[in-house]
Amino acid sequence: MISDGPLYLVTRDGARRLLEAVANGQLPFDAANYVADCIVMNDDFDFADEAVRDAIYFVEDDTGRLVAGEDDWRPTRDEILAELALLD
């Protein structure tokens, strides 16, 4: 659980590392999704810019589970890499 604390700025580097870890299989999507959800729901996090915000919301958004009707749904590697490219 991520609790309240000082304001923390989520940077492009941080968002990139999160997406790369998921794309490379170093971090399970469910774990990344949980972390991103905590960031989105906590008022103590701010985003460096819109691309960073969009990247975190991309990882946080697991509505594909509902659309696909699959509990183990996750974005494809190509979708993750496309989101990564937006951070460059």
PDB file of N, CA, C and O in Angstrom:
ATOM      1  N   MET A   1       0.842  -1.180   0.000  1.00  0.00           N
ATOM      2  CA  MET A   1       0.000   0.000   0.000  1.00  0.00           C
ATOM      3  C   MET A   1       0.884   1.238   0.000  1.00  0.00           C
ATOM      4  O   MET A   1       1.879   1.302   0.722  1.00  0.00           O
ATOM      5  N   ILE A   2       0.517   2.212  -0.808  1.00  0.00           N
ATOM      6  CA  ILE A   2       1.242   3.478  -0.849  1.00  0.00           C
ATOM      7  C   ILE A   2       0.427   4.481  -0.046  1.00  0.00           C
ATOM      8  O   ILE A   2      -0.721   4.775  -0.380  1.00  0.00           O
ATOM      9  N   SER A   3       1.034   5.001   1.016  1.00  0.00           N
ATOM     10  CA  SER A   3       0.296   5.900   1.903  1.00  0.00           C
ATOM     11  C   SER A   3       0.624   7.352   1.591  1.00  0.00           C
ATOM     12  O   SER A   3       1.477   7.650   0.754  1.00  0.00           O
ATOM     13  N   ASP A   4      -0.069   8.241   2.279  1.00  0.00           N
ATOM     14  CA  ASP A   4       0.156   9.668   2.100  1.00  0.00           C
ATOM     15  C   ASP A   4       1.578  10.030   2.496  1.00  0.00           C
ATOM     16  O   ASP A   4       2.182   9.397   3.362  1.00  0.00           O
ATOM     17  N   GLY A   5       2.084  11.034   1.860  1.00  0.00           N
ATOM     18  CA  GLY A   5       3.431  11.498   2.153  1.00  0.00           C
ATOM     19  C   GLY A   5       3.678  12.794   1.418  1.00  0.00           C
ATOM     20  O   GLY A   5       2.734  13.457   0.989  1.00  0.00           O
ATOM     21  N   PRO A   6       4.938  13.162   1.267  1.00  0.00           N
ATOM     22  CA  PRO A   6       5.240  14.402   0.554  1.00  0.00           C
ATOM     23  C   PRO A   6       4.893  14.262  -0.932  1.00  0.00           C
ATOM     24  O   PRO A   6       4.833  13.155  -1.466  1.00  0.00           O
ATOM     25  N   LEU A   7       4.667  15.397  -1.582  1.00  0.00           N
ATOM     26  CA  LEU A   7       4.372  15.401  -3.008  1.00  0.00           C
ATOM     27  C   LEU A   7       5.530  14.770  -3.772  1.00  0.00           C
ATOM     28  O   LEU A   7       6.692  15.102  -3.536  1.00  0.00           O
ATOM     29  N   TYR A   8       5.211  13.867  -4.682  1.00  0.00           N
ATOM     30  CA  TYR A   8       6.224  13.168  -5.474  1.00  0.00           C
ATOM     31  C   TYR A   8       5.903  13.369  -6.945  1.00  0.00           C
ATOM     32  O   TYR A   8       4.767  13.167  -7.376  1.00  0.00           O
ATOM     33  N   LEU A   9       6.910  13.768  -7.714  1.00  0.00           N
ATOM     34  CA  LEU A   9       6.747  14.000  -9.139  1.00  0.00           C
ATOM     35  C   LEU A   9       7.107  12.731  -9.908  1.00  0.00           C
ATOM     36  O   LEU A   9       8.230  12.238  -9.811  1.00  0.00           O
ATOM     37  N   VAL A  10       6.158  12.210 -10.665  1.00  0.00           N
ATOM     38  CA  VAL A  10       6.405  11.050 -11.518  1.00  0.00           C
ATOM     39  C   VAL A  10       6.993  11.587 -12.820  1.00  0.00           C
ATOM     40  O   VAL A  10       6.362  12.388 -13.509  1.00  0.00           O
ATOM     41  N   THR A  11       8.192  11.147 -13.149  1.00  0.00           N
ATOM     42  CA  THR A  11       8.919  11.661 -14.305  1.00  0.00           C
ATOM     43  C   THR A  11       8.792  10.729 -15.511  1.00  0.00           C
ATOM     44  O   THR A  11       8.277   9.616 -15.405  1.00  0.00           O
ATOM     45  N   ARG A  12       9.272  11.209 -16.650  1.00  0.00           N
ATOM     46  CA  ARG A  12       9.300  10.368 -17.846  1.00  0.00           C
ATOM     47  C   ARG A  12      10.164   9.134 -17.603  1.00  0.00           C
ATOM     48  O   ARG A  12       9.823   8.038 -18.048  1.00  0.00           O
ATOM     49  N   ASP A  13      11.273   9.310 -16.903  1.00  0.00           N
ATOM     50  CA  ASP A  13      12.151   8.172 -16.627  1.00  0.00           C
ATOM     51  C   ASP A  13      11.428   7.125 -15.784  1.00  0.00           C
ATOM     52  O   ASP A  13      11.526   5.929 -16.059  1.00  0.00           O
ATOM     53  N   GLY A  14      10.714   7.563 -14.775  1.00  0.00           N
ATOM     54  CA  GLY A  14       9.975   6.624 -13.930  1.00  0.00           C
ATOM     55  C   GLY A  14       8.884   5.893 -14.694  1.00  0.00           C
ATOM     56  O   GLY A  14       8.727   4.680 -14.555  1.00  0.00           O
ATOM     57  N   ALA A  15       8.132   6.630 -15.500  1.00  0.00           N
ATOM     58  CA  ALA A  15       7.077   6.005 -16.310  1.00  0.00           C
ATOM     59  C   ALA A  15       7.687   5.042 -17.322  1.00  0.00           C
ATOM     60  O   ALA A  15       7.159   3.955 -17.555  1.00  0.00           O
ATOM     61  N   ARG A  16       8.800   5.452 -17.920  1.00  0.00           N
ATOM     62  CA  ARG A  16       9.481   4.599 -18.901  1.00  0.00           C
ATOM     63  C   ARG A  16       9.955   3.301 -18.251  1.00  0.00           C
ATOM     64  O   ARG A  16       9.797   2.222 -18.823  1.00  0.00           O
ATOM     65  N   ARG A  17      10.533   3.405 -17.064  1.00  0.00           N
ATOM     66  CA  ARG A  17      11.026   2.208 -16.372  1.00  0.00           C
ATOM     67  C   ARG A  17       9.885   1.251 -16.040  1.00  0.00           C
ATOM     68  O   ARG A  17      10.041   0.034 -16.150  1.00  0.00           O
ATOM     69  N   LEU A  18       8.742   1.793 -15.637  1.00  0.00           N
ATOM     70  CA  LEU A  18       7.581   0.952 -15.331  1.00  0.00           C
ATOM     71  C   LEU A  18       7.107   0.217 -16.586  1.00  0.00           C
ATOM     72  O   LEU A  18       6.889  -0.994 -16.555  1.00  0.00           O
ATOM     73  N   LEU A  19       6.949   0.949 -17.684  1.00  0.00           N
ATOM     74  CA  LEU A  19       6.493   0.332 -18.932  1.00  0.00           C
ATOM     75  C   LEU A  19       7.505  -0.677 -19.467  1.00  0.00           C
ATOM     76  O   LEU A  19       7.123  -1.750 -19.934  1.00  0.00           O
ATOM     77  N   GLU A  20       8.795  -0.338 -19.400  1.00  0.00           N
ATOM     78  CA  GLU A  20       9.829  -1.262 -19.887  1.00  0.00           C
ATOM     79  C   GLU A  20       9.838  -2.551 -19.078  1.00  0.00           C
ATOM     80  O   GLU A  20      10.003  -3.636 -19.636  1.00  0.00           O
ATOM     81  N   ALA A  21       9.661  -2.438 -17.769  1.00  0.00           N
ATOM     82  CA  ALA A  21       9.662  -3.634 -16.916  1.00  0.00           C
ATOM     83  C   ALA A  21       8.505  -4.559 -17.276  1.00  0.00           C
ATOM     84  O   ALA A  21       8.661  -5.780 -17.268  1.00  0.00           O
ATOM     85  N   VAL A  22       7.354  -3.987 -17.592  1.00  0.00           N
ATOM     86  CA  VAL A  22       6.209  -4.810 -17.993  1.00  0.00           C
ATOM     87  C   VAL A  22       6.457  -5.402 -19.375  1.00  0.00           C
ATOM     88  O   VAL A  22       6.224  -6.590 -19.594  1.00  0.00           O
ATOM     89  N   ALA A  23       6.927  -4.579 -20.305  1.00  0.00           N
ATOM     90  CA  ALA A  23       7.162  -5.039 -21.681  1.00  0.00           C
ATOM     91  C   ALA A  23       8.194  -6.155 -21.734  1.00  0.00           C
ATOM     92  O   ALA A  23       8.079  -7.073 -22.546  1.00  0.00           O
ATOM     93  N   ASN A  24       9.207  -6.079 -20.867  1.00  0.00           N
ATOM     94  CA  ASN A  24      10.286  -7.067 -20.869  1.00  0.00           C
ATOM     95  C   ASN A  24      10.015  -8.258 -19.951  1.00  0.00           C
ATOM     96  O   ASN A  24      10.857  -9.147 -19.822  1.00  0.00           O
ATOM     97  N   GLY A  25       8.850  -8.279 -19.317  1.00  0.00           N
ATOM     98  CA  GLY A  25       8.495  -9.401 -18.458  1.00  0.00           C
ATOM     99  C   GLY A  25       9.196  -9.402 -17.112  1.00  0.00           C
ATOM    100  O   GLY A  25       9.189 -10.417 -16.417  1.00  0.00           O
ATOM    101  N   GLN A  26       9.802  -8.280 -16.729  1.00  0.00           N
ATOM    102  CA  GLN A  26      10.478  -8.187 -15.433  1.00  0.00           C
ATOM    103  C   GLN A  26       9.503  -7.891 -14.298  1.00  0.00           C
ATOM    104  O   GLN A  26       9.796  -8.156 -13.132  1.00  0.00           O
ATOM    105  N   LEU A  27       8.342  -7.339 -14.647  1.00  0.00           N
ATOM    106  CA  LEU A  27       7.321  -6.992 -13.663  1.00  0.00           C
ATOM    107  C   LEU A  27       5.976  -7.470 -14.200  1.00  0.00           C
ATOM    108  O   LEU A  27       5.584  -7.090 -15.304  1.00  0.00           O
ATOM    109  N   PRO A  28       5.268  -8.294 -13.440  1.00  0.00           N
ATOM    110  CA  PRO A  28       3.953  -8.744 -13.903  1.00  0.00           C
ATOM    111  C   PRO A  28       3.010  -7.555 -14.093  1.00  0.00           C
ATOM    112  O   PRO A  28       3.062  -6.586 -13.335  1.00  0.00           O
ATOM    113  N   PHE A  29       2.161  -7.635 -15.095  1.00  0.00           N
ATOM    114  CA  PHE A  29       1.229  -6.539 -15.356  1.00  0.00           C
ATOM    115  C   PHE A  29       0.359  -6.241 -14.140  1.00  0.00           C
ATOM    116  O   PHE A  29       0.108  -5.073 -13.841  1.00  0.00           O
ATOM    117  N   ASP A  30      -0.102  -7.264 -13.436  1.00  0.00           N
ATOM    118  CA  ASP A  30      -0.969  -7.036 -12.276  1.00  0.00           C
ATOM    119  C   ASP A  30      -0.278  -6.186 -11.212  1.00  0.00           C
ATOM    120  O   ASP A  30      -0.919  -5.346 -10.582  1.00  0.00           O
ATOM    121  N   ALA A  31       1.019  -6.397 -11.008  1.00  0.00           N
ATOM    122  CA  ALA A  31       1.766  -5.597 -10.033  1.00  0.00           C
ATOM    123  C   ALA A  31       1.903  -4.156 -10.521  1.00  0.00           C
ATOM    124  O   ALA A  31       1.709  -3.215  -9.752  1.00  0.00           O
ATOM    125  N   ALA A  32       2.235  -3.989 -11.792  1.00  0.00           N
ATOM    126  CA  ALA A  32       2.362  -2.647 -12.360  1.00  0.00           C
ATOM    127  C   ALA A  32       1.024  -1.922 -12.336  1.00  0.00           C
ATOM    128  O   ALA A  32       0.964  -0.723 -12.064  1.00  0.00           O
ATOM    129  N   ASN A  33      -0.043  -2.649 -12.620  1.00  0.00           N
ATOM    130  CA  ASN A  33      -1.386  -2.086 -12.602  1.00  0.00           C
ATOM    131  C   ASN A  33      -1.740  -1.596 -11.200  1.00  0.00           C
ATOM    132  O   ASN A  33      -2.337  -0.531 -11.049  1.00  0.00           O
ATOM    133  N   TYR A  34      -1.377  -2.362 -10.180  1.00  0.00           N
ATOM    134  CA  TYR A  34      -1.649  -1.976  -8.793  1.00  0.00           C
ATOM    135  C   TYR A  34      -0.875  -0.709  -8.424  1.00  0.00           C
ATOM    136  O   TYR A  34      -1.430   0.211  -7.824  1.00  0.00           O
ATOM    137  N   VAL A  35       0.403  -0.669  -8.785  1.00  0.00           N
ATOM    138  CA  VAL A  35       1.229   0.509  -8.493  1.00  0.00           C
ATOM    139  C   VAL A  35       0.655   1.735  -9.196  1.00  0.00           C
ATOM    140  O   VAL A  35       0.514   2.796  -8.587  1.00  0.00           O
ATOM    141  N   ALA A  36       0.325   1.588 -10.475  1.00  0.00           N
ATOM    142  CA  ALA A  36      -0.232   2.714 -11.228  1.00  0.00           C
ATOM    143  C   ALA A  36      -1.559   3.167 -10.629  1.00  0.00           C
ATOM    144  O   ALA A  36      -1.832   4.366 -10.572  1.00  0.00           O
ATOM    145  N   ASP A  37      -2.378   2.236 -10.187  1.00  0.00           N
ATOM    146  CA  ASP A  37      -3.649   2.581  -9.560  1.00  0.00           C
ATOM    147  C   ASP A  37      -3.417   3.373  -8.280  1.00  0.00           C
ATOM    148  O   ASP A  37      -4.129   4.341  -8.013  1.00  0.00           O
ATOM    149  N   CYS A  38      -2.440   2.977  -7.496  1.00  0.00           N
ATOM    150  CA  CYS A  38      -2.113   3.710  -6.266  1.00  0.00           C
ATOM    151  C   CYS A  38      -1.650   5.131  -6.582  1.00  0.00           C
ATOM    152  O   CYS A  38      -2.011   6.075  -5.879  1.00  0.00           O
ATOM    153  N   ILE A  39      -0.853   5.282  -7.635  1.00  0.00           N
ATOM    154  CA  ILE A  39      -0.378   6.611  -8.032  1.00  0.00           C
ATOM    155  C   ILE A  39      -1.554   7.483  -8.454  1.00  0.00           C
ATOM    156  O   ILE A  39      -1.658   8.637  -8.039  1.00  0.00           O
ATOM    157  N   VAL A  40      -2.431   6.935  -9.270  1.00  0.00           N
ATOM    158  CA  VAL A  40      -3.576   7.695  -9.776  1.00  0.00           C
ATOM    159  C   VAL A  40      -4.507   8.098  -8.634  1.00  0.00           C
ATOM    160  O   VAL A  40      -5.016   9.219  -8.619  1.00  0.00           O
ATOM    161  N   MET A  41      -4.731   7.212  -7.696  1.00  0.00           N
ATOM    162  CA  MET A  41      -5.702   7.463  -6.630  1.00  0.00           C
ATOM    163  C   MET A  41      -5.154   8.323  -5.489  1.00  0.00           C
ATOM    164  O   MET A  41      -5.926   8.777  -4.645  1.00  0.00           O
ATOM    165  N   ASN A  42      -3.851   8.554  -5.447  1.00  0.00           N
ATOM    166  CA  ASN A  42      -3.231   9.285  -4.353  1.00  0.00           C
ATOM    167  C   ASN A  42      -2.964  10.726  -4.776  1.00  0.00           C
ATOM    168  O   ASN A  42      -2.351  10.963  -5.817  1.00  0.00           O
ATOM    169  N   ASP A  43      -3.412  11.672  -3.990  1.00  0.00           N
ATOM    170  CA  ASP A  43      -3.234  13.094  -4.306  1.00  0.00           C
ATOM    171  C   ASP A  43      -1.804  13.581  -4.124  1.00  0.00           C
ATOM    172  O   ASP A  43      -1.497  14.720  -4.476  1.00  0.00           O
ATOM    173  N   ASP A  44      -0.925  12.751  -3.586  1.00  0.00           N
ATOM    174  CA  ASP A  44       0.444  13.174  -3.324  1.00  0.00           C
ATOM    175  C   ASP A  44       1.388  12.907  -4.491  1.00  0.00           C
ATOM    176  O   ASP A  44       2.594  13.122  -4.378  1.00  0.00           O
ATOM    177  N   PHE A  45       0.845  12.442  -5.606  1.00  0.00           N
ATOM    178  CA  PHE A  45       1.645  12.229  -6.806  1.00  0.00           C
ATOM    179  C   PHE A  45       1.223  13.236  -7.864  1.00  0.00           C
ATOM    180  O   PHE A  45       0.038  13.528  -8.028  1.00  0.00           O
ATOM    181  N   ASP A  46       2.210  13.758  -8.576  1.00  0.00           N
ATOM    182  CA  ASP A  46       1.943  14.657  -9.688  1.00  0.00           C
ATOM    183  C   ASP A  46       2.734  14.142 -10.881  1.00  0.00           C
ATOM    184  O   ASP A  46       3.713  13.415 -10.711  1.00  0.00           O
ATOM    185  N   PHE A  47       2.322  14.509 -12.069  1.00  0.00           N
ATOM    186  CA  PHE A  47       2.962  14.026 -13.290  1.00  0.00           C
ATOM    187  C   PHE A  47       3.775  15.144 -13.924  1.00  0.00           C
ATOM    188  O   PHE A  47       3.337  16.294 -13.968  1.00  0.00           O
ATOM    189  N   ALA A  48       4.966  14.800 -14.415  1.00  0.00           N
ATOM    190  CA  ALA A  48       5.854  15.791 -15.014  1.00  0.00           C
ATOM    191  C   ALA A  48       5.215  16.458 -16.228  1.00  0.00           C
ATOM    192  O   ALA A  48       5.419  17.649 -16.463  1.00  0.00           O
ATOM    193  N   ASP A  49       4.446  15.698 -16.996  1.00  0.00           N
ATOM    194  CA  ASP A  49       3.760  16.249 -18.161  1.00  0.00           C
ATOM    195  C   ASP A  49       2.639  15.302 -18.579  1.00  0.00           C
ATOM    196  O   ASP A  49       2.410  14.273 -17.944  1.00  0.00           O
ATOM    197  N   GLU A  50       1.953  15.659 -19.645  1.00  0.00           N
ATOM    198  CA  GLU A  50       0.807  14.863 -20.083  1.00  0.00           C
ATOM    199  C   GLU A  50       1.206  13.475 -20.568  1.00  0.00           C
ATOM    200  O   GLU A  50       0.457  12.517 -20.374  1.00  0.00           O
ATOM    201  N   ALA A  51       2.373  13.350 -21.194  1.00  0.00           N
ATOM    202  CA  ALA A  51       2.820  12.036 -21.676  1.00  0.00           C
ATOM    203  C   ALA A  51       3.035  11.083 -20.505  1.00  0.00           C
ATOM    204  O   ALA A  51       2.707   9.900 -20.599  1.00  0.00           O
ATOM    205  N   VAL A  52       3.580  11.589 -19.411  1.00  0.00           N
ATOM    206  CA  VAL A  52       3.786  10.770 -18.212  1.00  0.00           C
ATOM    207  C   VAL A  52       2.433  10.370 -17.626  1.00  0.00           C
ATOM    208  O   VAL A  52       2.210   9.211 -17.278  1.00  0.00           O
ATOM    209  N   ARG A  53       1.546  11.340 -17.524  1.00  0.00           N
ATOM    210  CA  ARG A  53       0.199  11.043 -17.009  1.00  0.00           C
ATOM    211  C   ARG A  53      -0.476   9.969 -17.855  1.00  0.00           C
ATOM    212  O   ARG A  53      -1.061   9.024 -17.324  1.00  0.00           O
ATOM    213  N   ASP A  54      -0.392  10.121 -19.169  1.00  0.00           N
ATOM    214  CA  ASP A  54      -1.027   9.151 -20.070  1.00  0.00           C
ATOM    215  C   ASP A  54      -0.417   7.762 -19.925  1.00  0.00           C
ATOM    216  O   ASP A  54      -1.134   6.763 -19.980  1.00  0.00           O
ATOM    217  N   ALA A  55       0.899   7.688 -19.739  1.00  0.00           N
ATOM    218  CA  ALA A  55       1.570   6.391 -19.579  1.00  0.00           C
ATOM    219  C   ALA A  55       1.113   5.695 -18.298  1.00  0.00           C
ATOM    220  O   ALA A  55       0.854   4.491 -18.303  1.00  0.00           O
ATOM    221  N   ILE A  56       1.017   6.443 -17.212  1.00  0.00           N
ATOM    222  CA  ILE A  56       0.578   5.855 -15.942  1.00  0.00           C
ATOM    223  C   ILE A  56      -0.887   5.429 -16.035  1.00  0.00           C
ATOM    224  O   ILE A  56      -1.255   4.360 -15.550  1.00  0.00           O
ATOM    225  N   TYR A  57      -1.711   6.255 -16.651  1.00  0.00           N
ATOM    226  CA  TYR A  57      -3.120   5.882 -16.825  1.00  0.00           C
ATOM    227  C   TYR A  57      -3.261   4.672 -17.744  1.00  0.00           C
ATOM    228  O   TYR A  57      -4.173   3.865 -17.564  1.00  0.00           O
ATOM    229  N   PHE A  58      -2.373   4.535 -18.724  1.00  0.00           N
ATOM    230  CA  PHE A  58      -2.387   3.362 -19.602  1.00  0.00           C
ATOM    231  C   PHE A  58      -2.181   2.090 -18.786  1.00  0.00           C
ATOM    232  O   PHE A  58      -2.898   1.107 -18.973  1.00  0.00           O
ATOM    233  N   VAL A  59      -1.203   2.106 -17.882  1.00  0.00           N
ATOM    234  CA  VAL A  59      -0.927   0.928 -17.051  1.00  0.00           C
ATOM    235  C   VAL A  59      -2.051   0.716 -16.036  1.00  0.00           C
ATOM    236  O   VAL A  59      -2.389  -0.421 -15.705  1.00  0.00           O
ATOM    237  N   GLU A  60      -2.619   1.801 -15.553  1.00  0.00           N
ATOM    238  CA  GLU A  60      -3.680   1.716 -14.540  1.00  0.00           C
ATOM    239  C   GLU A  60      -4.990   1.183 -15.118  1.00  0.00           C
ATOM    240  O   GLU A  60      -5.787   0.576 -14.401  1.00  0.00           O
ATOM    241  N   ASP A  61      -5.210   1.407 -16.404  1.00  0.00           N
ATOM    242  CA  ASP A  61      -6.486   1.044 -17.040  1.00  0.00           C
ATOM    243  C   ASP A  61      -6.519  -0.440 -17.382  1.00  0.00           C
ATOM    244  O   ASP A  61      -5.885  -0.882 -18.340  1.00  0.00           O
ATOM    245  N   ASP A  62      -7.254  -1.192 -16.598  1.00  0.00           N
ATOM    246  CA  ASP A  62      -7.380  -2.630 -16.868  1.00  0.00           C
ATOM    247  C   ASP A  62      -8.806  -2.991 -17.281  1.00  0.00           C
ATOM    248  O   ASP A  62      -9.255  -4.116 -17.063  1.00  0.00           O
ATOM    249  N   THR A  63      -9.509  -2.035 -17.877  1.00  0.00           N
ATOM    250  CA  THR A  63     -10.880  -2.307 -18.312  1.00  0.00           C
ATOM    251  C   THR A  63     -10.932  -3.337 -19.431  1.00  0.00           C
ATOM    252  O   THR A  63     -12.000  -3.871 -19.731  1.00  0.00           O
ATOM    253  N   GLY A  64      -9.799  -3.621 -20.048  1.00  0.00           N
ATOM    254  CA  GLY A  64      -9.753  -4.679 -21.053  1.00  0.00           C
ATOM    255  C   GLY A  64     -10.204  -6.013 -20.491  1.00  0.00           C
ATOM    256  O   GLY A  64     -10.705  -6.863 -21.227  1.00  0.00           O
ATOM    257  N   ARG A  65     -10.029  -6.203 -19.181  1.00  0.00           N
ATOM    258  CA  ARG A  65     -10.503  -7.428 -18.524  1.00  0.00           C
ATOM    259  C   ARG A  65     -12.009  -7.577 -18.714  1.00  0.00           C
ATOM    260  O   ARG A  65     -12.509  -8.672 -18.975  1.00  0.00           O
ATOM    261  N   LEU A  66     -12.722  -6.465 -18.578  1.00  0.00           N
ATOM    262  CA  LEU A  66     -14.176  -6.496 -18.716  1.00  0.00           C
ATOM    263  C   LEU A  66     -14.582  -6.688 -20.170  1.00  0.00           C
ATOM    264  O   LEU A  66     -15.504  -7.445 -20.473  1.00  0.00           O
ATOM    265  N   VAL A  67     -13.886  -5.996 -21.065  1.00  0.00           N
ATOM    266  CA  VAL A  67     -14.210  -6.085 -22.490  1.00  0.00           C
ATOM    267  C   VAL A  67     -13.947  -7.492 -23.009  1.00  0.00           C
ATOM    268  O   VAL A  67     -14.776  -8.070 -23.711  1.00  0.00           O
ATOM    269  N   ALA A  68     -12.785  -8.037 -22.655  1.00  0.00           N
ATOM    270  CA  ALA A  68     -12.410  -9.371 -23.133  1.00  0.00           C
ATOM    271  C   ALA A  68     -13.060 -10.480 -22.313  1.00  0.00           C
ATOM    272  O   ALA A  68     -13.152 -11.623 -22.761  1.00  0.00           O
ATOM    273  N   GLY A  69     -13.509 -10.135 -21.113  1.00  0.00           N
ATOM    274  CA  GLY A  69     -14.091 -11.150 -20.238  1.00  0.00           C
ATOM    275  C   GLY A  69     -13.067 -12.147 -19.736  1.00  0.00           C
ATOM    276  O   GLY A  69     -13.391 -13.301 -19.457  1.00  0.00           O
ATOM    277  N   GLU A  70     -11.814 -11.688 -19.620  1.00  0.00           N
ATOM    278  CA  GLU A  70     -10.725 -12.564 -19.181  1.00  0.00           C
ATOM    279  C   GLU A  70     -10.047 -11.964 -17.955  1.00  0.00           C
ATOM    280  O   GLU A  70      -9.610 -10.813 -17.986  1.00  0.00           O
ATOM    281  N   ASP A  71      -9.960 -12.732 -16.885  1.00  0.00           N
ATOM    282  CA  ASP A  71      -9.314 -12.243 -15.670  1.00  0.00           C
ATOM    283  C   ASP A  71      -7.822 -12.013 -15.844  1.00  0.00           C
ATOM    284  O   ASP A  71      -7.244 -11.171 -15.156  1.00  0.00           O
ATOM    285  N   ASP A  72      -7.186 -12.749 -16.754  1.00  0.00           N
ATOM    286  CA  ASP A  72      -5.737 -12.601 -16.922  1.00  0.00           C
ATOM    287  C   ASP A  72      -5.387 -11.702 -18.110  1.00  0.00           C
ATOM    288  O   ASP A  72      -4.286 -11.796 -18.653  1.00  0.00           O
ATOM    289  N   TRP A  73      -6.322 -10.828 -18.517  1.00  0.00           N
ATOM    290  CA  TRP A  73      -6.071  -9.895 -19.615  1.00  0.00           C
ATOM    291  C   TRP A  73      -4.925  -8.957 -19.253  1.00  0.00           C
ATOM    292  O   TRP A  73      -4.739  -8.597 -18.091  1.00  0.00           O
ATOM    293  N   ARG A  74      -4.179  -8.578 -20.250  1.00  0.00           N
ATOM    294  CA  ARG A  74      -3.129  -7.556 -20.104  1.00  0.00           C
ATOM    295  C   ARG A  74      -2.879  -6.955 -21.477  1.00  0.00           C
ATOM    296  O   ARG A  74      -3.159  -7.599 -22.489  1.00  0.00           O
ATOM    297  N   PRO A  75      -2.356  -5.730 -21.535  1.00  0.00           N
ATOM    298  CA  PRO A  75      -2.055  -5.158 -22.847  1.00  0.00           C
ATOM    299  C   PRO A  75      -0.966  -5.980 -23.536  1.00  0.00           C
ATOM    300  O   PRO A  75      -0.136  -6.608 -22.879  1.00  0.00           O
ATOM    301  N   THR A  76      -0.983  -5.967 -24.853  1.00  0.00           N
ATOM    302  CA  THR A  76       0.040  -6.701 -25.593  1.00  0.00           C
ATOM    303  C   THR A  76       1.368  -5.961 -25.503  1.00  0.00           C
ATOM    304  O   THR A  76       1.416  -4.775 -25.177  1.00  0.00           O
ATOM    305  N   ARG A  77       2.432  -6.674 -25.796  1.00  0.00           N
ATOM    306  CA  ARG A  77       3.758  -6.047 -25.793  1.00  0.00           C
ATOM    307  C   ARG A  77       3.799  -4.905 -26.797  1.00  0.00           C
ATOM    308  O   ARG A  77       4.388  -3.860 -26.521  1.00  0.00           O
ATOM    309  N   ASP A  78       3.178  -5.092 -27.963  1.00  0.00           N
ATOM    310  CA  ASP A  78       3.145  -4.033 -28.978  1.00  0.00           C
ATOM    311  C   ASP A  78       2.416  -2.791 -28.471  1.00  0.00           C
ATOM    312  O   ASP A  78       2.839  -1.670 -28.755  1.00  0.00           O
ATOM    313  N   GLU A  79       1.327  -2.976 -27.725  1.00  0.00           N
ATOM    314  CA  GLU A  79       0.604  -1.834 -27.157  1.00  0.00           C
ATOM    315  C   GLU A  79       1.468  -1.104 -26.128  1.00  0.00           C
ATOM    316  O   GLU A  79       1.464   0.126 -26.062  1.00  0.00           O
ATOM    317  N   ILE A  80       2.200  -1.865 -25.335  1.00  0.00           N
ATOM    318  CA  ILE A  80       3.083  -1.260 -24.334  1.00  0.00           C
ATOM    319  C   ILE A  80       4.210  -0.498 -25.018  1.00  0.00           C
ATOM    320  O   ILE A  80       4.535   0.619 -24.616  1.00  0.00           O
ATOM    321  N   LEU A  81       4.807  -1.091 -26.047  1.00  0.00           N
ATOM    322  CA  LEU A  81       5.891  -0.422 -26.776  1.00  0.00           C
ATOM    323  C   LEU A  81       5.394   0.845 -27.470  1.00  0.00           C
ATOM    324  O   LEU A  81       6.126   1.831 -27.551  1.00  0.00           O
ATOM    325  N   ALA A  82       4.173   0.828 -27.966  1.00  0.00           N
ATOM    326  CA  ALA A  82       3.602   2.029 -28.583  1.00  0.00           C
ATOM    327  C   ALA A  82       3.445   3.136 -27.545  1.00  0.00           C
ATOM    328  O   ALA A  82       3.708   4.303 -27.838  1.00  0.00           O
ATOM    329  N   GLU A  83       3.022   2.780 -26.345  1.00  0.00           N
ATOM    330  CA  GLU A  83       2.898   3.764 -25.267  1.00  0.00           C
ATOM    331  C   GLU A  83       4.272   4.279 -24.860  1.00  0.00           C
ATOM    332  O   GLU A  83       4.435   5.468 -24.584  1.00  0.00           O
ATOM    333  N   LEU A  84       5.256   3.393 -24.822  1.00  0.00           N
ATOM    334  CA  LEU A  84       6.632   3.797 -24.515  1.00  0.00           C
ATOM    335  C   LEU A  84       7.144   4.818 -25.517  1.00  0.00           C
ATOM    336  O   LEU A  84       7.810   5.781 -25.139  1.00  0.00           O
ATOM    337  N   ALA A  85       6.838   4.614 -26.789  1.00  0.00           N
ATOM    338  CA  ALA A  85       7.307   5.522 -27.840  1.00  0.00           C
ATOM    339  C   ALA A  85       6.780   6.939 -27.633  1.00  0.00           C
ATOM    340  O   ALA A  85       7.420   7.903 -28.054  1.00  0.00           O
ATOM    341  N   LEU A  86       5.631   7.074 -26.995  1.00  0.00           N
ATOM    342  CA  LEU A  86       5.068   8.400 -26.743  1.00  0.00           C
ATOM    343  C   LEU A  86       5.845   9.166 -25.676  1.00  0.00           C
ATOM    344  O   LEU A  86       5.669  10.375 -25.528  1.00  0.00           O
ATOM    345  N   LEU A  87       6.696   8.473 -24.939  1.00  0.00           N
ATOM    346  CA  LEU A  87       7.514   9.131 -23.912  1.00  0.00           C
ATOM    347  C   LEU A  87       8.825   9.674 -24.479  1.00  0.00           C
ATOM    348  O   LEU A  87       9.549  10.392 -23.790  1.00  0.00           O
ATOM    349  N   ASP A  88       9.129   9.336 -25.724  1.00  0.00           N
ATOM    350  CA  ASP A  88      10.381   9.812 -26.343  1.00  0.00           C
ATOM    351  C   ASP A  88      10.222  11.196 -26.929  1.00  0.00           C
ATOM    352  O   ASP A  88      11.173  11.744 -27.485  1.00  0.00           O
TER     353      ASP A  88
END
